């Protein structure tokens, strides 16, 4: 019973930030629609315009947030996992040179380009798998995550290949939501600053919350737009990925347009809608070191070189 209670408590703690954000959104809806638009705004046309513009922003904000929360992070394909015998052989080996030789042999049929500092294919000792390019192990989720960006407690999920687009949209629509509320409630915030009453309190607090969250989202959204256009994850921004030729922070960059399309897709209609449209499979990533067909990023992605090909040059 004790382990079960501990797991329940841990699960409740992990979900508390999601519950908190959901509660803030529900309260903001009541404060904006009921207390401000219905009770505080006198002009009927103004009420209608505010409500018509408010609801699409709210829908996109909630939609992108829940997509980030509930989209499962991309897991490593089975072909990257070592057999129990291979894992045991590798972990019993004490020679670093021999370990590198074993890992190179295990990875020779896999599309992996990233390396460790020693030049060996990256290996996860906890998952017993060869790590695909841009993959990292999340200690919170206890799994290797495709193109892991970071583990976000506010969504209780790992942000990576499958939901990074949703995460950026969540930040963007969250910022837009806060800016819209702050802009439209400013005159009533000033008007009701010295007026007592619970309804007035909701409007005053609504403005403060919108400004507070908006300021925090500006830098975060701007940073992830920068990462998207540079084709880097947060982890890669702090530690450049290592290739056979050495560390290269721009190794996966395809140019601003190509980088944007890799996350948001080819279809402009889907760029602003929280539906999955990212290019790729979470395992194979083109690099800037080869010619990329700019008209079709899903085309020929032969962008890495086997050790055997190198030795034959």
ZABA-70065 format. One record per residue (C-alpha): x, y, z; residue number from 1; residue in three letters. Coordinates in Angstrom, 2 decimals. Example, Ala and Ser with C-alpha at 12.3 -4.5 7.8 and 13.67 -1.06 7.14 Angstrom:
REC        c1        c2        c3   gukol   torba
REC     12.30     -4.50      7.80       1     ALA
REC     13.67     -1.06      7.14       2     SER
This chain:
REC        c1        c2        c3   gukol   torba
REC      0.00      0.00      0.00       1     UNK
REC      2.85      2.41      0.84       2     UNK
REC      4.41      2.44     -2.66       3     UNK
REC      0.96      2.96     -4.15       4     UNK
REC      0.30      5.98     -1.92       5     UNK
REC      3.71      7.44     -2.76       6     UNK
REC      3.05      7.04     -6.50       7     UNK
REC     -0.36      8.69     -6.13       8     UNK
REC      1.14     11.63     -4.24       9     UNK
REC      3.93     12.04     -6.80      10     UNK
REC      1.40     11.94     -9.62      11     UNK
REC     -0.72     14.58     -7.90      12     UNK
REC      2.33     16.83     -7.43      13     UNK
REC      3.31     16.46    -11.10      14     UNK
REC     -0.18     17.36    -12.29      15     UNK
REC     -0.58     20.33     -9.92      16     UNK
REC      0.97     22.89    -12.34      17     UNK
REC     -1.42     21.74    -15.09      18     UNK
REC     -4.35     22.04    -12.69      19     UNK
REC     -3.14     25.49    -11.63      20     UNK
REC     -2.93     26.80    -15.21      21     UNK
REC     -6.32     25.28    -16.04      22     UNK
REC     -7.84     26.95    -12.98      23     UNK
REC     -6.33     30.32    -13.94      24     UNK
REC     -7.79     30.01    -17.45      25     UNK
REC    -11.24     29.09    -16.12      26     UNK
REC    -11.19     32.01    -13.68      27     UNK
REC     -9.94     34.40    -16.39      28     UNK
REC    -12.88     33.38    -18.56      29     UNK
REC    -15.33     34.23    -15.77      30     UNK
REC    -13.57     37.50    -14.97      31     UNK
REC    -13.35     38.65    -18.57      32     UNK
REC    -16.66     37.45    -20.02      33     UNK
REC    -18.95     37.86    -17.03      34     UNK
REC    -17.44     40.53    -14.80      35     UNK
REC    -16.00     42.74    -17.51      36     UNK
REC    -17.84     42.22    -20.80      37     UNK
REC    -21.31     41.60    -19.38      38     UNK
REC    -21.34     43.77    -16.23      39     UNK
REC    -18.70     46.47    -16.79      40     UNK
REC    -18.88     47.26    -20.50      41     UNK
REC    -21.89     49.47    -21.24      42     UNK
REC    -21.67     49.61    -25.03      43     UNK
REC    -23.38     46.66    -26.76      44     UNK
REC    -21.18     46.85    -29.91      45     UNK
REC    -18.10     46.92    -27.69      46     UNK
REC    -19.31     43.84    -25.79      47     UNK
REC    -19.90     41.97    -29.05      48     UNK
REC    -16.54     42.89    -30.56      49     UNK
REC    -14.63     41.98    -27.40      50     UNK
REC    -16.36     38.59    -27.12      51     UNK
REC    -16.03     37.74    -30.81      52     UNK
REC    -12.29     38.39    -30.79      53     UNK
REC    -11.73     36.83    -27.37      54     UNK
REC    -13.10     33.34    -27.96      55     UNK
REC    -10.97     32.30    -30.99      56     UNK
REC     -7.82     33.32    -29.11      57     UNK
REC     -8.97     31.38    -26.05      58     UNK
REC     -9.77     28.28    -28.13      59     UNK
REC     -6.38     28.25    -29.85      60     UNK
REC     -4.62     28.83    -26.53      61     UNK
REC     -6.40     25.94    -24.79      62     UNK
REC     -6.11     23.68    -27.84      63     UNK
REC     -2.35     24.15    -28.17      64     UNK
REC     -1.87     23.74    -24.41      65     UNK
REC     -3.73     20.46    -24.20      66     UNK
REC     -1.95     19.20    -27.29      67     UNK
REC      1.35     19.88    -25.53      68     UNK
REC      0.15     18.17    -22.36      69     UNK
REC     -1.40     15.04    -23.85      70     UNK
REC      0.67     14.34    -26.97      71     UNK
REC      2.96     11.42    -26.06      72     UNK
REC      6.62     12.19    -26.53      73     UNK
REC      8.39     10.28    -29.29      74     UNK
REC     10.06      7.10    -28.08      75     UNK
REC     13.12      5.40    -29.51      76     UNK
REC     12.28      2.74    -32.15      77     UNK
REC     12.91     -0.88    -31.20      78     UNK
REC     15.69     -1.21    -33.75      79     UNK
REC     17.88      1.08    -31.60      80     UNK
REC     17.64     -1.13    -28.51      81     UNK
REC     20.38     -3.61    -27.73      82     UNK
REC     19.55     -7.20    -26.97      83     UNK
REC     20.11     -8.31    -23.35      84     UNK
REC     23.22    -10.16    -24.48      85     UNK
REC     24.63     -7.14    -26.32      86     UNK
REC     23.89     -4.81    -23.41      87     UNK
REC     25.50     -7.20    -20.95      88     UNK
REC     28.58     -7.58    -23.12      89     UNK
REC     28.94     -3.81    -23.46      90     UNK
REC     28.49     -3.06    -19.78      91     UNK
REC     30.91     -5.78    -18.69      92     UNK
REC     33.61     -4.38    -20.95      93     UNK
REC     36.10     -2.22    -19.03      94     UNK
REC     38.17     -0.97    -21.97      95     UNK
REC     36.91      2.32    -23.40      96     UNK
REC     38.40      1.46    -26.77      97     UNK
REC     36.61     -1.87    -26.83      98     UNK
REC     33.34     -0.23    -25.75      99     UNK
REC     33.65      2.24    -28.62     100     UNK
REC     34.27     -0.62    -31.05     101     UNK
REC     31.20     -2.49    -29.81     102     UNK
REC     28.98      0.57    -30.01     103     UNK
REC     30.24      1.36    -33.50     104     UNK
REC     29.45     -2.19    -34.56     105     UNK
REC     25.96     -2.09    -33.00     106     UNK
REC     25.20      1.25    -34.67     107     UNK
REC     26.61      0.47    -38.13     108     UNK
REC     23.16     -0.12    -39.63     109     UNK
REC     21.49      2.75    -37.78     110     UNK
REC     21.12      6.31    -39.12     111     UNK
REC     23.07      7.95    -36.30     112     UNK
REC     25.45     10.82    -36.81     113     UNK
REC     25.84     12.31    -33.32     114     UNK
REC     28.77     11.12    -31.28     115     UNK
REC     30.21     11.40    -27.79     116     UNK
REC     33.43     13.28    -27.08     117     UNK
REC     35.33     10.01    -27.53     118     UNK
REC     33.83      9.55    -31.00     119     UNK
REC     31.54      6.64    -30.08     120     UNK
REC     27.81      6.47    -30.90     121     UNK
REC     25.78      7.75    -27.96     122     UNK
REC     24.44      5.04    -25.67     123     UNK
REC     21.85      5.20    -22.88     124     UNK
REC     22.83      2.94    -20.00     125     UNK
REC     19.36      3.17    -18.45     126     UNK
REC     17.34      2.32    -21.59     127     UNK
REC     20.05      0.07    -23.12     128     UNK
REC     19.70      1.70    -26.51     129     UNK
REC     21.76      3.55    -29.08     130     UNK
REC     20.50      7.13    -28.95     131     UNK
REC     19.14      8.48    -32.24     132     UNK
REC     20.37     11.91    -33.30     133     UNK
REC     19.09     14.70    -31.04     134     UNK
REC     17.62     12.17    -28.59     135     UNK
REC     18.23     12.50    -24.84     136     UNK
REC     17.21     10.60    -21.73     137     UNK
REC     14.67     12.30    -19.45     138     UNK
REC     15.17     11.35    -15.82     139     UNK
REC     11.63     12.50    -14.95     140     UNK
REC      9.93     10.40    -17.64     141     UNK
REC     12.53      7.59    -17.31     142     UNK
REC     12.77      7.27    -21.09     143     UNK
REC     14.78      8.46    -24.07     144     UNK
REC     12.88     11.20    -25.90     145     UNK
REC     13.14     11.97    -29.62     146     UNK
REC     14.63     15.43    -30.27     147     UNK
REC     14.20     16.29    -26.62     148     UNK
REC     14.02     20.01    -25.88     149     UNK
REC     13.33     19.92    -22.14     150     UNK
REC     10.98     18.46    -19.56     151     UNK
REC      8.34     21.07    -18.77     152     UNK
REC      6.62     20.77    -15.38     153     UNK
REC      3.92     23.23    -16.53     154     UNK
REC      2.65     20.66    -19.00     155     UNK
REC      3.79     17.57    -17.06     156     UNK
REC      5.36     16.24    -20.23     157     UNK
REC      8.59     16.14    -22.16     158     UNK
REC      8.75     18.67    -24.98     159     UNK
REC     10.31     17.08    -28.03     160     UNK
REC      9.75     16.05    -31.63     161     UNK
REC      6.07     15.14    -31.34     162     UNK
REC      4.85     18.21    -29.45     163     UNK
REC      7.44     20.97    -29.88     164     UNK
REC      5.26     22.75    -32.44     165     UNK
REC      2.35     22.66    -29.96     166     UNK
REC      4.60     24.03    -27.21     167     UNK
REC      5.69     27.01    -29.31     168     UNK
REC      2.07     27.65    -30.29     169     UNK
REC      1.03     27.41    -26.65     170     UNK
REC      3.57     30.11    -25.75     171     UNK
REC      2.50     32.27    -28.68     172     UNK
REC     -1.23     32.00    -28.12     173     UNK
REC     -0.70     32.38    -24.37     174     UNK
REC      1.15     35.63    -25.00     175     UNK
REC     -1.56     36.80    -27.41     176     UNK
REC     -4.24     35.89    -24.84     177     UNK
REC     -2.53     37.92    -22.13     178     UNK
REC     -1.90     40.90    -24.42     179     UNK
REC     -5.50     40.94    -25.62     180     UNK
REC     -6.90     40.82    -22.09     181     UNK
REC     -4.49     43.51    -20.86     182     UNK
REC     -5.24     45.81    -23.81     183     UNK
REC     -9.03     45.54    -23.62     184     UNK
REC     -9.27     45.69    -19.82     185     UNK
REC     -6.85     48.59    -19.35     186     UNK
REC     -9.51     51.32    -19.43     187     UNK
REC    -11.67     49.45    -16.91     188     UNK
REC     -8.64     48.74    -14.74     189     UNK
REC     -8.02     52.50    -14.55     190     UNK
REC    -11.72     53.27    -14.08     191     UNK
REC    -12.27     50.79    -11.26     192     UNK
REC     -8.96     51.29     -9.46     193     UNK
REC    -10.59     53.10     -6.55     194     UNK
REC    -14.00     51.43     -6.75     195     UNK
REC    -14.87     48.76     -4.21     196     UNK
REC    -16.74     45.54     -4.92     197     UNK
REC    -15.96     41.92     -5.69     198     UNK
REC    -16.68     42.33     -9.40     199     UNK
REC    -14.24     45.21     -9.58     200     UNK
REC    -11.65     43.10     -7.81     201     UNK
REC    -11.88     40.48    -10.57     202     UNK
REC    -11.19     43.09    -13.24     203     UNK
REC     -8.27     44.60    -11.35     204     UNK
REC     -6.72     41.22    -10.65     205     UNK
REC     -7.35     40.08    -14.23     206     UNK
REC     -5.26     42.94    -15.57     207     UNK
REC     -2.42     42.28    -13.14     208     UNK
REC     -2.36     38.54    -13.94     209     UNK
REC     -2.44     39.20    -17.71     210     UNK
REC      0.50     41.61    -17.43     211     UNK
REC      2.47     39.30    -15.16     212     UNK
REC      2.08     36.20    -17.35     213     UNK
REC      2.50     38.25    -20.52     214     UNK
REC      5.88     39.60    -19.42     215     UNK
REC      7.12     36.11    -18.56     216     UNK
REC      5.90     34.72    -21.90     217     UNK
REC      7.53     37.41    -24.05     218     UNK
REC     11.09     36.23    -23.40     219     UNK
REC     10.19     32.54    -23.42     220     UNK
REC      8.27     32.73    -26.69     221     UNK
REC     10.98     34.85    -28.30     222     UNK
REC     13.67     32.40    -27.20     223     UNK
REC     11.87     29.39    -28.69     224     UNK
REC     11.19     31.23    -31.94     225     UNK
REC     14.93     31.86    -32.08     226     UNK
REC     15.63     28.17    -31.44     227     UNK
REC     13.12     27.15    -34.11     228     UNK
REC     14.70     29.40    -36.74     229     UNK
REC     18.17     28.12    -35.79     230     UNK
REC     16.98     24.47    -35.68     231     UNK
REC     18.30     23.88    -32.18     232     UNK
REC     16.74     22.43    -29.08     233     UNK
REC     17.25     23.98    -25.66     234     UNK
REC     19.71     21.21    -24.82     235     UNK
REC     21.63     21.78    -28.06     236     UNK
REC     21.78     25.51    -27.32     237     UNK
REC     23.66     24.75    -24.11     238     UNK
REC     25.76     21.90    -25.53     239     UNK
REC     26.38     21.73    -29.27     240     UNK
REC     25.77     18.32    -30.87     241     UNK
REC     28.94     16.42    -31.73     242     UNK
REC     29.45     14.96    -35.20     243     UNK
REC     32.30     12.87    -36.57     244     UNK
REC     33.93     16.15    -37.61     245     UNK
REC     33.46     17.68    -34.15     246     UNK
REC     30.96     19.85    -32.28     247     UNK
REC     28.74     22.01    -34.48     248     UNK
REC     25.95     24.11    -33.00     249     UNK
REC     24.52     24.71    -36.49     250     UNK
REC     24.92     21.15    -37.71     251     UNK
REC     21.18     20.63    -38.20     252     UNK
REC     20.45     24.09    -39.59     253     UNK
REC     18.80     24.14    -43.03     254     UNK
REC     18.44     27.90    -43.27     255     UNK
REC     15.73     30.00    -41.66     256     UNK
REC     12.96     28.87    -44.01     257     UNK
REC     13.94     25.20    -43.88     258     UNK
REC     14.29     25.27    -40.10     259     UNK
REC     10.84     26.78    -39.68     260     UNK
REC      9.28     24.22    -42.01     261     UNK
REC     10.90     21.31    -40.20     262     UNK
REC      8.93     22.24    -37.07     263     UNK
REC      5.74     23.73    -38.55     264     UNK
REC      5.49     21.80    -41.83     265     UNK
REC      5.04     22.65    -45.49     266     UNK
REC      1.36     23.68    -45.37     267     UNK
REC      0.94     27.36    -44.33     268     UNK
REC     -2.63     26.66    -43.21     269     UNK
REC     -1.35     24.28    -40.52     270     UNK
REC      1.30     26.66    -39.23     271     UNK
REC     -1.21     28.33    -36.91     272     UNK
REC     -3.38     25.30    -36.08     273     UNK
REC     -2.40     22.89    -33.26     274     UNK
REC     -2.30     19.78    -35.45     275     UNK
REC      0.86     17.78    -36.02     276     UNK
REC      2.62     18.86    -39.21     277     UNK
REC      6.33     18.65    -38.38     278     UNK
REC      8.57     17.11    -41.03     279     UNK
REC     10.39     13.85    -40.37     280     UNK
REC     10.12     10.80    -38.17     281     UNK
REC     12.00     11.95    -35.08     282     UNK
REC     14.99      9.78    -35.94     283     UNK
REC     16.41     10.98    -39.26     284     UNK
REC     17.43     14.63    -39.48     285     UNK
REC     19.08     16.35    -42.45     286     UNK
REC     22.18     18.43    -41.80     287     UNK
REC     23.63     21.49    -43.43     288     UNK
REC     26.64     19.47    -44.62     289     UNK
REC     24.83     18.07    -47.67     290     UNK
REC     22.61     19.45    -50.40     291     UNK
REC     18.99     19.58    -49.29     292     UNK
REC     16.13     19.69    -51.77     293     UNK
REC     14.56     22.98    -50.70     294     UNK
REC     11.29     22.08    -52.43     295     UNK
REC     10.81     18.85    -50.55     296     UNK
REC     12.47     18.29    -47.20     297     UNK
REC     10.95     14.82    -47.11     298     UNK
REC     12.94     13.82    -50.18     299     UNK
REC     16.36     12.23    -50.25     300     UNK
REC     17.87     12.58    -46.79     301     UNK
REC     21.13     10.72    -47.34     302     UNK
REC     23.08     13.10    -45.13     303     UNK
REC     25.35     10.95    -43.06     304     UNK
REC     28.43      8.92    -43.79     305     UNK
REC     29.28      5.47    -42.45     306     UNK
REC     32.67      4.78    -40.98     307     UNK
REC     33.22      2.18    -43.68     308     UNK
REC     32.67      4.78    -46.40     309     UNK
REC     35.11      7.11    -44.72     310     UNK
REC     37.81      4.46    -44.61     311     UNK
REC     37.28      3.73    -48.28     312     UNK
REC     37.91      7.33    -49.38     313     UNK
